[in-house]
Amino acid sequence: QVQLVESGGGVVQPGGSLRLSCATSGLTLDEYAIGWWRATPGKELKGISCISISRFSPYYSDSVKGRFTTSRDAARNLVYLQMTSLEPEDAGNYFCAATPVFCVSADCIMCQMSSEKTYEFWGRGTQVTVSS
């Protein structure tokens, strides 16, 4: 009964800000990393960010570095994507998705952003529109 539910999407003007939330249930954020993915008509699904356990820094795509910040509240099973300085190119349907974290000693496998295939669970998305 793993569930991921996105919220916070909407319409924002260029240069504006928006915060997306991902509410998770049926899993622990110590065992799964949460990635944000964006679907846009006519384009490939793009990995935006990924956040895992606390000793590892989050991953970001080059296109959003310095503008987007992902964070988590593990005690409440919540993950956020804070988006600032939004541009029309940022528009799309944003999904949060969970991928397993596997660690041997200090080395961990997680947050693969070149492919969505390792992400086992997905929300249904929240729409972000950037227009004036």
DSSP file with accessible surface (Angstrom, degrees, kcal/mol):
  #  RESIDUE AA STRUCTURE BP1 BP2  ACC     N-H-->O    O-->H-N    N-H-->O    O-->H-N    TCO  KAPPA ALPHA  PHI   PSI    X-CA   Y-CA   Z-CA
    1    1 A Q              0   0  214      0, 0.0     2,-0.3     0, 0.0    26,-0.1   0.000 360.0 360.0 360.0  39.1    0.0    0.0    0.0
    2    2 A V        -     0   0   39     24,-0.2     2,-0.4    22,-0.1    24,-0.2  -0.546 360.0-179.7 -69.7 132.4    2.8    2.4   -0.9
    3    3 A Q  E     -A   25   0A 124     22,-2.1    22,-2.0    -2,-0.3     2,-0.4  -0.999  19.1-170.7-137.7 140.5    1.4    5.8   -1.9
    4    4 A L  E     -A   24   0A  11     -2,-0.4     2,-0.5   118,-0.3   120,-0.4  -1.000   9.4-173.1-127.6 129.5    2.9    9.0   -3.1
    5    5 A V  E     -A   23   0A  84     18,-2.1    18,-2.6    -2,-0.4     2,-0.2  -0.975   7.7-155.7-129.8 117.8    0.7   12.1   -3.5
    6    6 A E  E     +A   22   0A  18     -2,-0.5     2,-0.3    16,-0.2    16,-0.2  -0.600  19.0 165.3 -88.2 152.4    1.9   15.4   -4.9
    7    7 A S  E     +A   21   0A  62     14,-1.9    14,-2.6    -2,-0.2   119,-0.1  -0.964  39.9  68.1-154.6 166.8    0.4   18.7   -4.2
    8    8 A G        +     0   0   38      1,-0.3    11,-0.3    -2,-0.3   118,-0.0   0.341  60.3 136.1 103.9  -5.2    1.2   22.4   -4.6
    9    9 A G        +     0   0   28     12,-0.1    -1,-0.3    85,-0.1     2,-0.3  -0.233  21.3 119.8 -69.4 164.6    1.1   22.8   -8.4
   10   10 A G  E     -d  128   0B  27    117,-0.6   119,-2.8   116,-0.1     2,-0.5  -0.982  61.4 -49.7 169.9-164.0   -0.6   25.8  -10.0
   11   11 A V  E     +d  129   0B 106     -2,-0.3     2,-0.3   117,-0.2   119,-0.2  -0.880  52.4 169.7-104.7 129.6   -0.2   28.8  -12.2
   12   12 A V  E     -d  130   0B  20    117,-2.6   119,-1.9    -2,-0.5     3,-0.1  -0.978  32.0-114.1-139.5 148.8    2.6   31.2  -11.5
   13   13 A Q    >   -     0   0  132     -2,-0.3     3,-2.4   117,-0.2    73,-0.2  -0.447  50.1 -81.5 -77.0 154.1    4.1   34.1  -13.4
   14   14 A P  T 3  S+     0   0   65      0, 0.0    73,-0.2     0, 0.0    -1,-0.1  -0.324 121.6  27.2 -53.4 137.7    7.7   34.0  -14.7
   15   15 A G  T 3  S+     0   0   54     71,-3.4    70,-0.6     1,-0.3    72,-0.1   0.297 100.5 119.8  88.0  -8.3   10.1   34.8  -11.9
   16   16 A G    <   -     0   0   20     -3,-2.4    70,-2.3    70,-0.3     2,-0.3  -0.086  56.6-121.4 -82.4-176.7    7.6   33.5   -9.3
   17   17 A S        +     0   0   64     67,-0.2     2,-0.3    68,-0.2    67,-0.2  -0.893  22.6 178.1-128.8 156.3    8.0   30.8   -6.8
   18   18 A L  E     - B   0  83A  33     65,-2.5    65,-3.3    -2,-0.3     2,-0.5  -0.979  16.3-147.4-156.0 142.9    6.1   27.6   -6.0
   19   19 A R  E     - B   0  82A 133     -2,-0.3     2,-0.3   -11,-0.3    63,-0.2  -0.972  12.8-160.9-119.3 121.2    6.6   24.8   -3.4
   20   20 A L  E     - B   0  81A   0     61,-2.8    61,-2.4    -2,-0.5     2,-0.4  -0.742   6.2-156.2 -95.8 146.3    5.6   21.3   -4.3
   21   21 A S  E     -AB   7  80A  20    -14,-2.6   -14,-1.9    -2,-0.3     2,-0.5  -0.930   7.9-160.5-121.9 147.2    5.0   18.6   -1.6
   22   22 A a  E     -AB   6  79A   0     57,-2.6    57,-1.9    -2,-0.4     2,-0.6  -0.961   8.5-162.6-127.3 110.1    5.2   14.9   -1.8
   23   23 A A  E     -AB   5  78A  45    -18,-2.6   -18,-2.1    -2,-0.5     2,-0.3  -0.841  13.7-166.3 -94.0 123.9    3.3   13.0    0.9
   24   24 A T  E     +A    4   0A  12     53,-2.5     2,-0.3    -2,-0.6   -20,-0.2  -0.829  12.3 174.8-113.5 151.0    4.5    9.4    1.2
   25   25 A S  E     +A    3   0A  49    -22,-2.0   -22,-2.1    -2,-0.3     3,-0.1  -0.985  61.0  35.8-148.4 153.5    3.0    6.4    3.0
   26   26 A G  S    S+     0   0   62     -2,-0.3     2,-0.3   -24,-0.2   -24,-0.2   0.520 107.4  66.1  81.7   4.8    3.8    2.7    3.2
   27   27 A L  S    S-     0   0   18    -24,-0.1     2,-0.4   -26,-0.1    -1,-0.2  -0.961  74.8-122.9-147.6 164.6    7.6    3.4    3.1
   28   28 A T    >>  -     0   0   49     -2,-0.3     3,-1.7    -3,-0.1     4,-1.1  -0.916  15.2-136.8-111.8 140.0   10.3    4.9    5.1
   29   29 A L  T 34 S+     0   0    2     -2,-0.4     5,-0.1    45,-0.3    -1,-0.1   0.466 103.0  67.6 -76.0  -0.5   12.5    7.7    3.8
   30   30 A D  T 34 S+     0   0  101     44,-0.1    -1,-0.3     1,-0.1    23,-0.1   0.629 109.5  35.8 -83.1 -17.6   15.5    6.0    5.3
   31   31 A E  T <4 S+     0   0  117     -3,-1.7    70,-2.9     1,-0.2     2,-0.4   0.552 119.0  48.9-109.6 -14.1   15.1    3.2    2.8
   32   32 A Y  E  <  -E  100   0B  43     -4,-1.1     2,-0.3    68,-0.3    -1,-0.2  -0.988  65.5-145.1-131.0 138.3   13.9    5.1   -0.2
   33   33 A A  E     -E   99   0B   0     66,-2.9    66,-2.5    -2,-0.4     2,-0.5  -0.721  20.7-137.0 -90.9 151.5   15.2    8.2   -2.0
   34   34 A I  E     -EF  98  51B   1     17,-2.4    17,-2.2    -2,-0.3     2,-0.3  -0.954  19.5-170.5-116.5 121.7   12.6   10.5   -3.5
   35   35 A G  E     -EF  97  50B   0     62,-2.9    62,-2.3    -2,-0.5     2,-0.5  -0.774  16.2-138.8-106.9 152.9   13.1   12.0   -7.0
   36   36 A W  E     -EF  96  49B   0     13,-2.6    12,-3.3    -2,-0.3    13,-1.4  -0.962  23.7-175.1-109.0 130.0   11.2   14.8   -8.8
   37   37 A W  E     -EF  95  47B   3     58,-2.8    58,-3.2    -2,-0.5     2,-0.5  -0.926  12.9-146.1-126.3 148.0   10.5   14.2  -12.4
   38   38 A R  E     -EF  94  46B  14      8,-2.6     8,-2.3    -2,-0.3     2,-0.5  -0.964   4.7-160.1-121.7 128.1    8.9   16.5  -15.0
   39   39 A A  E     +E   93   0B  32     54,-2.7    54,-2.6    -2,-0.5     6,-0.1  -0.916  14.4 176.0-105.9 128.3    6.8   15.4  -17.9
   40   40 A T    >   -     0   0   34     -2,-0.5     3,-2.2     3,-0.4    52,-0.1  -0.998  38.8-100.7-131.8 133.8    6.4   17.8  -20.8
   41   41 A P  T 3  S+     0   0  124      0, 0.0     3,-0.1     0, 0.0    -2,-0.0  -0.281 108.0  12.2 -55.1 132.4    4.5   17.2  -24.1
   42   42 A G  T 3  S+     0   0   90      1,-0.2     2,-0.3     0, 0.0    -3,-0.0   0.463 113.9  91.3  82.1   1.3    6.9   16.3  -26.9
   43   43 A K  S <  S-     0   0  120     -3,-2.2    -3,-0.4     1,-0.0    -1,-0.2  -0.892  80.1 -98.7-127.2 159.2    9.9   15.9  -24.5
   44   44 A E        -     0   0  162     -2,-0.3     2,-0.2     1,-0.1    -4,-0.1  -0.356  51.6 -90.5 -68.4 151.2   11.5   13.0  -22.7
   45   45 A L        -     0   0   54     -6,-0.1     2,-0.4    -8,-0.1    -6,-0.2  -0.484  50.8-149.4 -61.3 128.5   10.8   12.6  -19.0
   46   46 A K  E     -F   38   0B  91     -8,-2.3    -8,-2.6    -2,-0.2     2,-0.5  -0.895  10.4-131.9-113.7 133.0   13.4   14.7  -17.1
   47   47 A G  E     +F   37   0B  16     -2,-0.4   -10,-0.2    66,-0.4     3,-0.1  -0.697  26.2 176.3 -78.3 124.7   14.9   14.1  -13.7
   48   48 A I  E     -     0   0B   1    -12,-3.3    13,-2.4    -2,-0.5     2,-0.3   0.860  56.2 -26.2 -97.8 -47.8   14.8   17.3  -11.8
   49   49 A S  E     -FG  36  60B   0    -13,-1.4   -13,-2.6    11,-0.2    -1,-0.4  -0.975  47.4-156.2-161.3 167.5   16.1   16.4   -8.3
   50   50 A b  E     -FG  35  59B   0      9,-1.8     9,-2.6    -2,-0.3     2,-0.4  -0.954   5.6-166.9-156.0 137.9   16.6   13.6   -5.8
   51   51 A I  E     +F   34   0B  17    -17,-2.2   -17,-2.4    -2,-0.3     2,-0.1  -0.988  14.6 162.7-130.7 139.0   17.0   13.5   -2.1
   52   52 A S        -     0   0    5     -2,-0.4   -19,-0.1     1,-0.4   -21,-0.1  -0.306  48.5 -17.3-129.8-149.8   18.1   10.6    0.1
   53   53 A I  S >  S-     0   0   19    -23,-0.1     3,-1.9    -2,-0.1    -1,-0.4  -0.174  73.0-101.1 -65.7 161.3   19.4   10.0    3.6
   54   54 A S  T 3  S+     0   0  109      1,-0.3    -1,-0.1    -3,-0.1   -24,-0.0   0.687 112.8  62.7 -66.1 -26.3   20.9   12.9    5.4
   55   55 A R  T 3  S+     0   0  148      2,-0.1     2,-0.4     0, 0.0    -1,-0.3   0.553  96.0  71.3 -79.2  -2.7   24.6   12.3    5.0
   56   56 A F  S <  S-     0   0   59     -3,-1.9    -4,-0.3    -4,-0.0     0, 0.0  -0.924  83.2-123.9-114.1 137.6   24.3   12.7    1.2
   57   57 A S        -     0   0  101     -2,-0.4    -4,-0.1     1,-0.1    -2,-0.1  -0.447  35.9-100.4 -74.3 148.2   23.7   16.0   -0.6
   58   58 A P        -     0   0   46      0, 0.0     2,-0.3     0, 0.0    -7,-0.2  -0.243  32.4-124.3 -64.7 156.7   20.7   16.2   -2.9
   59   59 A Y  E     -G   50   0B 118     -9,-2.6    -9,-1.8     0, 0.0     2,-0.3  -0.810  27.2-174.3 -99.9 145.9   21.1   15.9   -6.7
   60   60 A Y  E     -G   49   0B  58     -2,-0.3   -11,-0.2   -11,-0.2     2,-0.1  -0.991  27.1-114.9-137.7 145.4   19.8   18.5   -9.1
   61   61 A S    >>  -     0   0   28    -13,-2.4     3,-1.5    -2,-0.3     4,-1.0  -0.455  34.4-114.9 -69.7 152.8   19.6   18.8  -12.9
   62   62 A D  T 34 S+     0   0  134      1,-0.3     3,-0.4     2,-0.2    -1,-0.1   0.838 112.2  63.4 -59.5 -31.9   21.8   21.5  -14.4
   63   63 A S  T 34 S+     0   0   72      1,-0.2    -1,-0.3     3,-0.0   -15,-0.1   0.698 112.4  32.9 -69.9 -18.1   18.8   23.4  -15.6
   64   64 A V  T X> S+     0   0    0     -3,-1.5     3,-2.3   -16,-0.2     4,-2.2   0.465  82.1 128.0-118.1  -2.6   17.5   24.0  -12.1
   65   65 A K  T 3< S+     0   0  122     -4,-1.0     4,-0.1    -3,-0.4    -3,-0.0  -0.292  80.8  16.9 -58.0 133.9   20.7   24.3  -10.0
   66   66 A G  T 34 S+     0   0   85      2,-0.4    -1,-0.3     1,-0.1     3,-0.1   0.267 125.9  58.6  86.7 -11.7   20.6   27.5   -7.9
   67   67 A R  T <4 S+     0   0   32     -3,-2.3    17,-1.4     1,-0.2     2,-0.3   0.682  98.2  52.2-116.5 -33.7   16.9   27.9   -8.4
   68   68 A F  E  <  -C   83   0A   4     -4,-2.2    -2,-0.4    15,-0.2     2,-0.4  -0.836  58.4-170.4-109.4 147.3   15.3   24.8   -7.0
   69   69 A T  E     -C   82   0A  80     13,-2.5    13,-3.5    -2,-0.3     2,-0.4  -0.993   5.1-160.5-136.5 128.0   15.8   23.2   -3.6
   70   70 A T  E     +C   81   0A   4     -2,-0.4     2,-0.3    11,-0.2    11,-0.2  -0.868  18.8 165.6-107.5 143.1   14.6   19.8   -2.4
   71   71 A S  E     -C   80   0A  54      9,-1.6     9,-3.0    -2,-0.4     2,-0.3  -0.926  18.5-143.7-146.9 169.4   14.2   18.9    1.2
   72   72 A R  E     -C   79   0A  58     -2,-0.3     2,-0.5     7,-0.2     7,-0.2  -0.977  15.5-156.4-141.9 152.5   12.7   16.3    3.4
   73   73 A D  E > > -C   78   0A  42      5,-3.1     5,-2.1    -2,-0.3     3,-1.0  -0.860  20.0-177.2-121.8  90.1   11.0   15.8    6.7
   74   74 A A  G > 5S+     0   0   34     -2,-0.5     3,-1.0     1,-0.3   -45,-0.3   0.840  77.3  60.4 -63.7 -34.8   11.6   12.1    7.3
   75   75 A A  G 3 5S+     0   0   90      1,-0.3    -1,-0.3    -3,-0.1    -2,-0.0   0.800 115.5  35.0 -62.8 -27.9    9.6   12.0   10.6
   76   76 A R  G < 5S-     0   0  168     -3,-1.0    -1,-0.3     2,-0.2    -2,-0.2   0.298 109.0-120.9-107.4   5.8    6.5   13.1    8.7
   77   77 A N  T < 5 +     0   0   51     -3,-1.0   -53,-2.5    -4,-0.4     2,-0.4   0.863  66.2 140.0  56.6  41.5    7.3   11.2    5.5
   78   78 A L  E   < -BC  23  73A  39     -5,-2.1    -5,-3.1   -55,-0.2     2,-0.4  -0.920  34.1-171.6-119.6 141.4    7.2   14.5    3.5
   79   79 A V  E     -BC  22  72A   1    -57,-1.9   -57,-2.6    -2,-0.4     2,-0.3  -0.990  10.7-160.6-129.7 140.5    9.5   15.7    0.7
   80   80 A Y  E     -BC  21  71A  46     -9,-3.0    -9,-1.6    -2,-0.4     2,-0.4  -0.854  15.6-159.9-121.6 153.5    9.4   19.2   -0.8
   81   81 A L  E     -BC  20  70A   0    -61,-2.4   -61,-2.8    -2,-0.3     2,-0.6  -0.918  13.8-162.3-129.6 105.9   10.6   20.9   -3.9
   82   82 A Q  E     -BC  19  69A  69    -13,-3.5   -13,-2.5    -2,-0.4     2,-0.5  -0.817  10.0-166.7 -89.1 119.2   11.0   24.6   -3.5
   83   83 A M  E     +BC  18  68A   0    -65,-3.3   -65,-2.5    -2,-0.6     2,-0.3  -0.931  10.7 171.9-113.2 126.8   11.0   26.3   -6.9
   84   84 A T        +     0   0   47    -17,-1.4   -67,-0.2    -2,-0.5   -68,-0.2  -0.859  58.9  25.9-127.8 165.0   12.1   29.9   -7.4
   85   85 A S  S    S-     0   0   65    -70,-0.6    -1,-0.2    -2,-0.3   -69,-0.2   0.903  84.0-159.9  49.7  47.7   12.8   32.2  -10.4
   86   86 A L        -     0   0    2    -70,-2.3   -71,-3.4   -73,-0.2   -70,-0.3  -0.275   9.7-163.9 -66.3 141.4   10.5   30.1  -12.4
   87   87 A E    >   -     0   0   84    -73,-0.2     3,-2.2    -3,-0.1     4,-0.3  -0.819  35.2-107.0-119.9 158.1   10.8   30.2  -16.2
   88   88 A P  G >  S+     0   0   71      0, 0.0     3,-1.6     0, 0.0    42,-0.2   0.848 118.9  63.2 -54.2 -32.4    8.3   29.0  -18.9
   89   89 A E  G 3  S+     0   0  115      1,-0.3    -3,-0.0     3,-0.0     0, 0.0   0.648  92.3  65.3 -67.6 -15.1   10.7   26.1  -19.6
   90   90 A D  G <  S+     0   0    4     -3,-2.2    -1,-0.3     2,-0.0    38,-0.1   0.556  78.0 113.2 -81.3  -9.6   10.0   24.8  -16.1
   91   91 A A    <   +     0   0   26     -3,-1.6     2,-0.3    -4,-0.3    38,-0.2  -0.283  40.8  91.2 -66.6 148.6    6.4   24.2  -16.8
   92   92 A G  E    S- H   0 128B   4     36,-2.2    36,-2.7   -52,-0.1     2,-0.7  -0.934  79.5 -55.7 156.7-176.5    5.1   20.6  -16.9
   93   93 A N  E     -EH  39 127B  41    -54,-2.6   -54,-2.7    -2,-0.3     2,-0.5  -0.865  52.6-150.2 -95.4 116.6    3.6   17.8  -14.8
   94   94 A Y  E     -EH  38 126B   0     32,-2.8    32,-1.9    -2,-0.7     2,-0.4  -0.786  14.0-172.6 -97.3 128.5    5.8   17.1  -11.8
   95   95 A F  E     -E   37   0B  39    -58,-3.2   -58,-2.8    -2,-0.5     2,-0.4  -0.911  15.2-147.4-115.1 141.3    5.9   13.7  -10.3
   96   96 A a  E     -E   36   0B   0     -2,-0.4    27,-2.2   -60,-0.2     2,-0.3  -0.877  24.2-177.5-101.0 145.3    7.6   12.5   -7.2
   97   97 A A  E     -EI  35 122B   0    -62,-2.3   -62,-2.9    -2,-0.4     2,-0.4  -0.994  19.7-132.4-145.7 147.2    8.9    8.9   -7.3
   98   98 A A  E     -EI  34 121B   0     23,-2.5    22,-1.5    -2,-0.3    23,-1.4  -0.861  18.7-177.7-108.9 133.6   10.6    6.6   -4.8
   99   99 A T  E     -E   33   0B   5    -66,-2.5   -66,-2.9    -2,-0.4    20,-0.2  -0.982  33.9-103.9-127.4 138.7   13.7    4.5   -5.6
  100  100 A P  E     -E   32   0B  47      0, 0.0     2,-0.5     0, 0.0   -68,-0.3  -0.281  24.8-140.8 -64.8 145.4   15.3    2.1   -3.1
  101  101 A V        -     0   0   24    -70,-2.9     2,-0.4     9,-0.1     9,-0.2  -0.928  20.2-176.5-102.6 126.0   18.5    3.0   -1.2
  102  102 A F  E     -J  109   0C 133      7,-1.7     7,-3.0    -2,-0.5     2,-0.4  -0.987   3.6-175.3-127.5 122.7   21.0    0.2   -0.9
  103  103 A c  E     -J  108   0C  49     -2,-0.4     2,-0.5     5,-0.3     5,-0.3  -0.944  17.4-171.5-123.4 137.7   24.2    0.7    1.1
  104  104 A V  E >  S-J  107   0C  93      3,-2.9     3,-2.1    -2,-0.4     2,-0.2  -0.982  75.0 -45.6-122.6 114.1   27.2   -1.5    1.8
  105  105 A S  T 3  S-     0   0  115     -2,-0.5    -2,-0.0     1,-0.3     0, 0.0  -0.454 124.9 -23.0  58.3-125.0   29.4    0.1    4.4
  106  106 A A  T 3  S+     0   0   61     -2,-0.2     2,-0.5    -3,-0.1    -1,-0.3   0.480 119.7  94.0 -93.2  -3.3   29.7    3.8    3.4
  107  107 A D  E <   -J  104   0C 129     -3,-2.1    -3,-2.9     2,-0.0     2,-0.4  -0.791  54.5-175.5 -96.5 131.3   28.8    3.3   -0.3
  108  108 A c  E     -J  103   0C  30     -2,-0.5     2,-0.6    -5,-0.3    -5,-0.3  -0.944  22.6-144.3-128.5 145.8   25.2    3.7   -1.4
  109  109 A I  E     +J  102   0C 105     -7,-3.0    -7,-1.7    -2,-0.4     2,-0.3  -0.943  51.1 113.7-105.8 121.6   23.3    3.2   -4.6
  110  110 A M        +     0   0   18     -2,-0.6    -9,-0.1    -9,-0.2   -58,-0.1  -0.980  43.7  42.3-172.2 165.7   20.6    5.7   -5.0
  111  111 A b        +     0   0    8     -2,-0.3     2,-0.7     1,-0.2    -1,-0.1   0.837  54.6 179.3  53.5  46.6   19.2    8.7   -7.0
  112  112 A Q        +     0   0   88      1,-0.1    -1,-0.2     3,-0.1     3,-0.2  -0.730   3.1 176.9 -77.1 116.3   20.0    7.5  -10.5
  113  113 A M        +     0   0   46     -2,-0.7   -66,-0.4     1,-0.2    -1,-0.1   0.425  62.6  77.7-105.5  -1.1   18.7   10.4  -12.6
  114  114 A S  S    S+     0   0  116      1,-0.2     2,-0.3   -68,-0.1    -1,-0.2   0.667 107.0  22.2 -80.2 -16.8   19.7    9.2  -16.1
  115  115 A S        -     0   0   37     -3,-0.2     3,-0.5     1,-0.0    -1,-0.2  -0.994  59.0-148.4-149.5 144.8   16.8    6.7  -16.1
  116  116 A E  S >  S+     0   0   63     -2,-0.3     3,-1.6     1,-0.2    -1,-0.0   0.441  77.5  97.8 -88.2   0.2   13.4    6.5  -14.4
  117  117 A K  T 3  S+     0   0  165      1,-0.3    -1,-0.2     3,-0.0     0, 0.0   0.750  76.7  56.0 -65.5 -27.5   13.5    2.7  -14.5
  118  118 A T  T 3  S+     0   0   47     -3,-0.5     2,-0.8    -6,-0.2    -1,-0.3   0.532  82.6  98.5 -83.7  -4.4   14.8    2.3  -10.9
  119  119 A Y    <   -     0   0    9     -3,-1.6   -20,-0.3   -20,-0.2     3,-0.0  -0.752  51.9-175.3 -89.0 113.2   12.0    4.3   -9.4
  120  120 A E        +     0   0  108    -22,-1.5     2,-0.4    -2,-0.8    -1,-0.2   0.800  62.5  40.8 -80.8 -33.5    9.5    1.7   -8.1
  121  121 A F  E     -I   98   0B  61    -23,-1.4   -23,-2.5  -118,-0.0     2,-0.3  -0.962  64.0-174.8-127.0 139.5    6.6    4.0   -6.9
  122  122 A W  E     -I   97   0B  88     -2,-0.4  -118,-0.3   -25,-0.2   -25,-0.2  -0.958  18.2-135.9-133.5 144.3    5.1    7.1   -8.5
  123  123 A G        -     0   0    7    -27,-2.2  -118,-0.2    -2,-0.3     3,-0.1  -0.263  34.7-107.7 -80.1-178.1    2.6    9.7   -7.7
  124  124 A R        -     0   0  230   -120,-0.4   -29,-0.1     1,-0.2  -119,-0.1   0.511  61.1-114.3 -95.3  -4.2    0.0   10.9  -10.2
  125  125 A G        -     0   0   21    -29,-0.1     2,-0.4     1,-0.1   -30,-0.2   0.072  13.8-120.2  97.4 157.3    1.6   14.3  -10.7
  126  126 A T  E     - H   0  94B  21    -32,-1.9   -32,-2.8  -119,-0.1     2,-0.3  -0.997  29.3-121.1-137.6 134.5    0.8   17.9  -10.1
  127  127 A Q  E     - H   0  93B  99     -2,-0.4  -117,-0.6   -34,-0.2     2,-0.5  -0.582  21.2-167.5 -85.5 132.9    0.7   20.5  -12.9
  128  128 A V  E     -dH  10  92B   0    -36,-2.7   -36,-2.2    -2,-0.3     2,-0.4  -0.980   5.6-174.3-117.7 122.7    2.9   23.5  -12.9
  129  129 A T  E     -d   11   0B  52   -119,-2.8  -117,-2.6    -2,-0.5     2,-0.6  -0.971   7.0-166.1-119.0 130.2    2.1   26.3  -15.4
  130  130 A V  E     +d   12   0B  12     -2,-0.4     2,-0.3   -42,-0.2  -117,-0.2  -0.946  35.1 124.1-118.2 109.1    4.4   29.3  -15.8
  131  131 A S              0   0   59   -119,-1.9    -2,-0.1    -2,-0.6   -44,-0.0  -0.988 360.0 360.0-159.3 159.3    2.7   32.2  -17.8
  132  132 A S              0   0  138     -2,-0.3  -119,-0.1  -119,-0.2    -1,-0.1   0.524 360.0 360.0 -96.4 360.0    1.9   35.8  -17.5
